[in-house]
Each structure stands twice: as structure tokens, then as C-alpha cells.
């Protein structure tokens, strides 16, 4: 089994929740033992007296980055199954500024305020209450700020894509940056301590050097070519019926990703169908889709599949009958037939329910069975029996 375990169905949701609680408790314990449950320790970062915030956070970032890259190189991590959030440039810049301002004023960030609250710090509790109230206010104000909140949509953007360099080069650059930040932070601490005639923070230099060496070796290992073989050039594409697709959209929408590959975009596209942004290649686009999902292609029968789809390592299927058949079955109101047998009635009711689910429109109700005339019912009741 490779990582991420939950996304690749190594265990079910209850186990995932239990692990989340355990990992959350361990994370809070590490923050507390690092001194992040006390505002003076955190605030000292802004006065360059104690740079442990920089050191701890940079260590965690580099460890995670190097670990992911090494696991990927050894075939132990399916990167396509990991969820990478979108980049919304302007709201993220504004949010970062507000978070920094709040951090300076209170001495806590949202996570450390919870740690401080658990450590019975009143200022941590007040910060946590402020964060909660701010979240509630934002929820009520969302309709008015929605435009700004969704502005600057850059899609899923990572540093290798932005810099147009291989991922291991970014890993190496971040590692070198971390080493420089550590050395520079310690030199700055000593300079500030000498200026204020105070003792400099104690540092565990042997431990620090050991961590540097270990991460440096792992960084070099990330340059290894992936051990997992690439997908063959010849695409193996299965098929999926419109009925199966529609039922999956209703019951388990997160298990599929519908890719519209038609030459012309229909006026009423299949709900949730996606296309690559202008200027993005098919290979780059599908490589961002989690491989735990089944990629459903909506494409004309006579159109060849682009080779860029081979970048997707998950299952690929083609919609039988294409868009037109799916539209006729589930995106147009089902028609009543004259002779409605029980089987036809069940199919009509299911089509009706799927039509309402996908379009949000009302559909004709199923015909009700005809009632016997009152006289006939009375006669049958009087006679009784079977004949």
C-alpha cells in the first residue's frame, strides 16, 4: 500500500477520524513543547530575540517537502491522489496580511491560540474567541465578499510550474534556503542579545547539524528518477454506460471526474464536467486530477484521444453514446408511454429522479394505477373468494 493511505482506500472514515484526533493531539503537544503556547516566545520572533518559530516552521516545511519527494521517487506516494488547493492570489495576499497583523497584536496564530487555551492561558482563549467570531462574521458577510474571495483564481499552481524547473530543483533550493535561514537567524539572535546585554537563546548545534546532514542526503535522493514506470503510450480506455454514470453522479460523485472533450461546448453541459483552462495542455491538466477517481471522457465517437491523457495514472473510461445519448436520457424530461409496465414504470421513476437531481427542474409525475369502478369493487367484496 502506498500513500496517501486514506485517499487510496487503505482504511475507512472512522479510522481516518481517529487518526486525525491522534495526530492533532501529537501536533499540539509538539507545539506546546516548542514553547508555542506562550505569547512572549512567539512575539520574540518579531524582535529577532528568539527565532525558534522560524526554525521550527522551516524544519517542518523542509521535512515534509523532502519526505514527499523521496517517497514519490521510490514509488511509495501517489502524488496524483493528493489534494492540492487552488491559488486565489488577491484574497490570499489580503488574508496573509490580516493574519500577520493579528499575529503581531495578539502574539498567537489560530493554531497556537488553541494550544495556549489548552494550557490555560487567558490571552490564548481571547485570541481563539476572536478567531471564532471573525469566522462567523465572514460566514454572514460571504454573499457581499464572494466576488473578491474568488478573485485571482490561478488554479492549482505549484512552484515547479511557476518556475518551470523540475521538482527536485525546488526541493534543493528550499533546503539551501532553510540552512541559510537557520545560520542567519542564530547570528541575528547573538547580535541582538549582545546589543541588549542579554544571553542568547541556547541552540543544540550537534542536533541541528545532524538534521541538516540527514535532510541533505534525502534531498539528493529526490533527484532519483521515479521507480514507478510511466503509463504506456497506448491508452487503455474502457466504457461506461449513461445509466451507470448517472447513478454514480447521484450516489458517489467524488469517485469520478467528467472531462468534456467535445469540439463545441454544449449549451447544457453535463453538470460538473470540466475542461482544461486555455493554454494548458491535456497532460498537465489530467496530472492534477486525483488518480483515485475514474476519468470519464465525453467525446465524439470519431475523435481520436490526445496522447496527453497518458499522464493520468488512474482508470479512464469513455461515455457510451457520448453527450447526446446522456442528454436525451437524463437532461430532458422523461416522456410518459402509453403502456406502462411495472419495469417501465420503475425506469421512468428513476429517470425522473435523476433528471430532477441533475437539472433541478420538475418532471412529470409517474402515472397512478387506475382505480376500479365503485360498483365493481362492491361486487368483488360481496362475492369474495377468487371467482
Secondary structure, DSSP 8 states (H G I E B T S, - for coil): --BSTTTTTSS-HHHHHHHHHHHHHHHHHHHHHTTTTSHHHHHGGGGTS--HHHHHHHHHHHHHHHHHHHHHHTT-B-GGGS-----BHHHHHHHHHHHHHHHHHHS--HHHHHHHHHTT-HHHHHHHHHHHHHHHHHHHHHHHHHHHHT-SB--S--HHHHHTS-HHHHHHHHHHHHHHHHHHHHHHHHHHHHHHT-------HHHHHHHHHHHHHHHHHTTS--SS----SS---EEE-HHHHHHHHHH-GGGEEEEE--SS--TT--TT-B---TT--HHHHHTTS-TTSEEEEE--TT----GGGGG--S-EEEETTHHHHHHHHHSS-----SS--HHHHHHHHHHHHHHHHHH--------------HHHHHHHHHH-S--
